[in-house]
Structures are given as C-alpha cells and as structure tokens.
Amino acid sequence: MNKPMSAAAAMVALLLAASGCALFSSGSADAERISAKQLEGMLGRSDVVVVDVRSNSDWNGSGSKIKGAVREDLSGISGWINRYPRDKILVFYCA
C-alpha cells in the first residue's frame, strides 16, 4: 500500500506537473512557468531555491548544470520536500 503524500509533496507534484515534469497525476494547480531568462534573473537570490529533478540519465548526460541548484530524486519527493522552508520560492526543473 502506498503512503499518502503530504500536502507539501502534493503541491510540488502539482507544480511539477504544470511545468511538464509530471511524476504524479494530480488535479490542476496555479503554477507559474518561467523562462530560462527569468530564472537567470532570480539566481543568487536568498529567497529562491532551484531544485534539479532531472532523471539520472538526463543529469549525468548533461553538460549544463545550474550553479547552486540542489539535486533531488523526484521519486523520493515525500522524503525531501519538507526540508525546504515554505517562505522560499522553489523553482523545479527537469529539462
């Protein structure tokens, strides 16, 4: 039997689904999509955490990594999502 997702994990799943990084199928969410240019302007801000949730093969095969991004395994979301303060802007990317 699967453990239920926490509310925070469900919100992240919705954000990921809205950005094309769907792991879970959930309802709709009001998640803002941002461009690479917008993200570039946010890098280095203390209120922004960039989370790289690309698959291992995509991450290992990529020559591009965002400096300062935190790498997380999307399949283990319920184990790590509560580490991040709710007063931060979490930006997830998968491609």
RAWOZI-V796203 format. One record per pair of residues at least 12 apart in sequence whose C-alpha atoms are under 6 Angstrom apart, sorted by the first residue. I is the first residue (numbers start at 1). GAP is how many residues later the second one is. D is the distance in Angstrom with one decimal. If there is no record, write none. Layout:
i->I gap->GAP d->D
i->I gap->GAP d->D
//
This chain:
i->9 gap->69 d->5.7
i->14 gap->15 d->5.6
i->15 gap->16 d->5.3
i->21 gap->73 d->5.9
i->47 gap->41 d->4.8
i->47 gap->42 d->5.9
i->48 gap->40 d->5.6
i->48 gap->41 d->4.7
i->48 gap->42 d->6.0
i->49 gap->41 d->5.0
i->50 gap->19 d->4.8
i->50 gap->40 d->6.0
i->50 gap->41 d->4.7
i->51 gap->18 d->5.5
i->51 gap->19 d->4.8
i->51 gap->20 d->5.8
i->51 gap->40 d->6.0
i->51 gap->41 d->4.8
i->52 gap->18 d->5.9
i->52 gap->19 d->4.7
i->52 gap->40 d->6.0
i->52 gap->41 d->5.3
i->53 gap->19 d->5.4
i->53 gap->20 d->5.9
i->53 gap->21 d->5.5
i->53 gap->40 d->6.0
i->53 gap->41 d->5.2
i->54 gap->40 d->4.2
//
